[in-house]
Amino acid sequence: MKILEVEKEYTDLQSFLSEASSRRTKLIRISEFFDLVLSTSNLNLIEAYISDFLPRYFTLMKLVKIRGLNPDVLVKLQDQLTKLSKFDFVQNYRQDLEDSFAILKNKYELLSSWLNGHLTNPNNNLIYFPVLEKNESKKVMGFLEIIRVGISDGESKFIIDPAESEEDDLLEIQLHLCWEVAVGYCKKYIKKIKPNHTVELKFENKLGVYVGNSFGIALTLAFIEALLKHYNSSTIVNINGCIAVTGGIDKNSKILSTGKTTIESKVETVFYSDAHIFCVPKSDEMWAEEKLKEMKLLFPERDLRIIGLADLYDLLDRRQIVDVRKQKLVVRTGKFVKKNWVSAAATVLLAILFAYLFVMDFDDNPDSYYADGNNIYVLNKNGKKIWSYNCTIAKYVYTDANALKYYIKFRDIDDDGINEIFYVDPAINNTHNKTYQSTLIGLKNLKDTLWTYIFRDSVSSEREILSNNYTLSIIDFINLDDKDLIICWAQNTTSFSNAVFLIDTKTGKRIDKTHWVSGHITGGMLLDLNHDGLEDLLLTGIDNGFEEAVIWGVEFKQLDGYRPTIPSYIIKDKEESLPIFYIRIPKLDYENFMGFRSSGIDFGSLTYLANDSLIRCGTLSYRDPSMIDRLPLMDYRLKSNLKDFNIYVSSSFRVVRDSLVAKGFLEEPYTDTREYIDLQKNKILYWKDGNWVKRNALN
């Protein structure tokens, strides 16, 4: 190594350390320079160049933050300290050496405990937002920052600590927008909000200068929490544990996408922390889940959940994330007395008189729900558990709100202001033969059963007479012919028949319209597909005859009958149902190589991306019926013309398939390429006038 090259790096490092960047990045940059100098093996050179930076090096070592840090970095720093300790000139820093070794050891053990599923302080309630910092080599360094907000009456202004070192219009716009959204939300809990406030924002870890808008949702949540406390509102918002959130927010409270590359880096950042939930924009959820699965290959015990959110209210309605509840009267009164002790004396007697009325929460109106794998719990608007029932479901379902929603729904069917509960009871009727036959139940006042319904239709095809054992799922509600109806689907437990049917919410009586399909349904929603102002039924699933994933839509007036399939799978004695559209997604070469019988749409993956007018669903492969070994394949986004797709490859699938291509088991092109995407698009088939055609045959 020539001395001129070392001298250049030395000069560059001095310049870098004088600029605005995080402490961690500065430490790593010094460490990289030390590695370069140590590689020369020139003792004089080593002492000359390393001595200048040792005081800064040890100071930064003691201040290093571990949230968001790969533990390998700590191991490398420990190894470097061991090498440095062998030089005589470093012995002048003996105490710093010992302190640094102890700090790195303790921080490595703490970080390792998080990655192995142990929360060291479960009572911490913090909002983190991941921050990404790029250095000159374009490496991404991730941090977890904490926002503290203080509000006082006075001049309208934002005070930011640490102060910004550069102007950022996007940051300024996001600050004011988040404040306006927070004030708008708090108005339903605070009678009068003053027009002027001085708002102090403190980035607690002071990791660097923050620009952009990706911490918008975290900032809005912090503003709401601070506003309710400032005005001593009867309702407060508390964070449940250590939660990480990301995504900007718009004027309609929608959470903005951060993009595939950014969300993957942020998942990696949050993974190396004590956060147990990471809230991401709904449009980024699939990429985040894929990255999490990749990370868990390194640390399988890491307990982290990804939750996709569409807007602010989606966040505030999730009781596993935030706790929106009435503040205890005694606590609220204490705060009031502390702030307004003179006027408080006059009202203390009245407060005592009515305390009991406010302490108890009598609200039994179902508002939200969650599951833990063994039970589904129903909550009121204040987050209090008011009812539950046994429902054993897989983790991939109960941790995904978009999948769990098919098990339970609320609806006020008699306009009394109280929601009725409609839910699926997955009871086993015959444990000997392992035949499942779930029951749909309507419940009023948390205790009075309105009605129960079991789907027992008997049908047949050329292949077989199908059993009448079915499990049930709930899609949505619709009003047809002045009747309030609940839309459900039934799935045969031993064979291929599935059916969509309608039940009167008030009587539990079946409506004489049934849509039969030969293969599993995996998702459904209401959407105006043909743009006539009326809601249609959009469905995803598998067709056993074609052995392919399918997406289709039908008008309710065309619901009765069977979905087109091959002759041997047609449900007998039924008319063909005319679809608005019907699309087949053929198997991938990987699925053929693995010997999978069919391609399939992932249960619960069907969503509608309203901002872009895209219907989204994902294909999935799995090796066993329990769906434990799940591999997301492709993300399909169908445009509103019901013809054209945007297709994205999951990162986990790319890794698996590319390894097979590299070994010669599958043919090129590689997976996440334009050539491979176009190849899949060209295989998609569309139903047109009773025939299957390629995209170029459509108008």
Buried (B, 14 or more C-beta within 10 A) or exposed (E): EEEEEBEEBBEEBEEBBEEEBBBBBBBBBBBBBBEBBBEBEBEEBBBBBBBEBBEEBBBBBEBBBBBBBBBEBBEBBBEBBEEBBEBEBBEEBEEBBEBBBEBBEEBBEBBEEBBEEEBEEEEEBBBBBBBBBEBEEEEBBBBBBBBEBEBEEEEEEEEBEEEEEEEBEEBEEBBEBBBEBBBBBBEEBBEEBEEEBBBBBBBEBBBBBBBBBBBBBBBBBBBBBBBBBBBBBBBBBEBBBBBBBBBBBBEEBBBBBBBBEBBBBBBBBBBBBBBBBBBBBBBBBBBBBBBBBBBBEEBEEBBBBBBBBBBBEBBBBBBBBBBBBBBBBEEBBEEBBEEEEEEBEEEEEEBEEEEEEBEEBEBBBBBBBBBBEEBBBBBBBBBBEBBBBEBEBBEBBBBBBBBBBBBBBBBEBEEEEBBBBBBBBBEEEEEEEEBBBBBBBBBBEBEEEBBEBBBEBEBEBEBEEBBBBBBBBBBBBBEBEEBBBBBBBBBBBBBBBBBBBBBBBBEBEBBEBBBBBBBBBBBBBBBEBEEEEBBBBBBBBBBBBBBBBBBBBBBBEBBBBBBBBEEEBBBEEBEBBBBBBBBBBBBBBBBEEBEBEBBBBBBBBBBBBEEEEBBBBBBBBBEEEEBEEBBBBBBBBBEBEBBEBBBBBBBBBBBBBBEBBEEEEBEEEBBBBEEBBEEBBEBBBBBBEEEBEEBEEEE
